[in-house]
Structure formats: structure tokens, C-alpha cells
Amino acid sequence: MKAETLNFFEKVYAVAKQIPFGKVTSYGAIGNYLGAPRSARMVGYAMNGSHGKDIPAHRVVNRKGLLTGKHHFEGTNLMQQLLESEGIVIIDNQIQDLESVYWDPAKAL
């Protein structure tokens, strides 16, 4: 991987580490905060590469609150279980009442 990509991933991880317990954000929100609009897919790649780095990747979902990254977690429902253990309600792979648990790094940081 190019150094720029690795540097971007580290910036993504720095933002993800600040997502509060019981809150979620979107791939796109992290990209926008980092000044890279339309980089949601790259943020997703970063989250996929974060395993074993103490990054709360389960708190990053798509803009509609869907658990699109769940297949990258060990086990069939680990992402959902982690979110539910933080009090987030999920039905059919979608966070319910997303607005109440949404954390926007552009407003919070």
C-alpha cells in the first residue's frame, strides 16, 4: 500500500477511537471530517483493516444505519452483539432511531 493510504487509515483510526460508547457514525462522516468527501469506501477499507488494533470498528455503519460491515467480524452476529451491548437497538441489520445514537465527528471534534 502507498504511504498516503496508510496515513489516511491512521487518521480514520484516530477518529474512530473517539466515537463514544453507545454512539455510531458513518463511513462518509469520517471521510468528510478528514476533508475527503466521497471516501466512504476507503474508510470502510480502513475499518476492515483495523482488527486487532483496539479500534471500535463496530461503531461505524453506513449512512442509513445498516450494519454493512458485519461480515468482516468474527462470528455471525458479533458486530450487532457489540452494538446491542452498548444499548443500541438493531432490527434486521439496521440501527433503530439512528438520529438518537448518531455521532458526527464534524460537530463533536
N, C-alpha and C positions, 0 to 999 in steps of 0.2 A: 504494500500500500504506500501511497505517496505520503510524504510528511504532512502536507496540508490536510489530508484526510484524517490522519492520526490526531493532529492538533484539533480539528473540528470535533472529533469524537471526545477528546478530553474536555472541551468546552461543553459539549452536551452532557457529559457525566457530571460536571461541576453544577450545572443547572438541575439535573435530575436529583442530585443528592440533597437539594434544598426543598424538594416537594414535601410539604408537611404530612405527617401521619393522618390518614383519613381523607386525604385530598388526592386528586388526579389532575393531570394536564394532558395536552395533546402533542403529538409529534410536531405538528405545524406550529403550535405556540412556542415550543422550544426553538425551532428554526427561526421564527420571526424575531424572537428575543435576541437571538445571536446575529441578527442582521442578514439572515439567509432565507428570505421568503421562498416558498416552493421547494424547500429542502426536507419536507416531512419524511420522504422515503429514506434519505440519508440519515436522519435522526433515528428512524427505525432500524437501519443497519447498525448504528451505534448501540442502540438498546440490545439488539441481538448479540452483539459482541461484548456486552457488559457482564455476562455471567461470571461469577467468581470475583467480582471487583467491588462488592458491597454497594451496588447501585440499586435503588428501588425501582427497577425497570417495570415492575407490575403496576406502578402508578402512572405509566404513560400509555394512553389509549388513543384511538383515532378521534377525530373531531366530533363524531356523533356519539362517543362513549362506548363504542364497540371494542371488545377485547380481541382485536385483530392479531395481536402478538402472542396469544395464548399458546399456540402450537410450538413456540420456542422455549417454553418452560417444561421442566421435567414433570412427568405425570400428566394426566388428562385434564385436571382442573386446578393446578397449582396457582395460576395467576388469579383465578376467581376466588380461591380459598384465601389467598393473601389479602385481597381487597376486602372480602367479607369479614376477615378477622379485624379489619380496621373500621368496620361499621358501614361499609358501602354496600348498598343493595343492588344485586345483579339478577336480571331475569333474561333468559335466552341470550346470554353473552353480551348483554347491554346494561350499562350502568343506569339505574333509575334516578330521576331527578338530578341529572348531571350538573345543572347550574348550582345546586347547593354544595357540591363537593369539588367543583372546578377551581383550579388554582392557575392563575395566569402569571407567568414569570415577568411579563412586561409591566404588570401593575404591582407585583409583590416585591420585585428586586430593584 
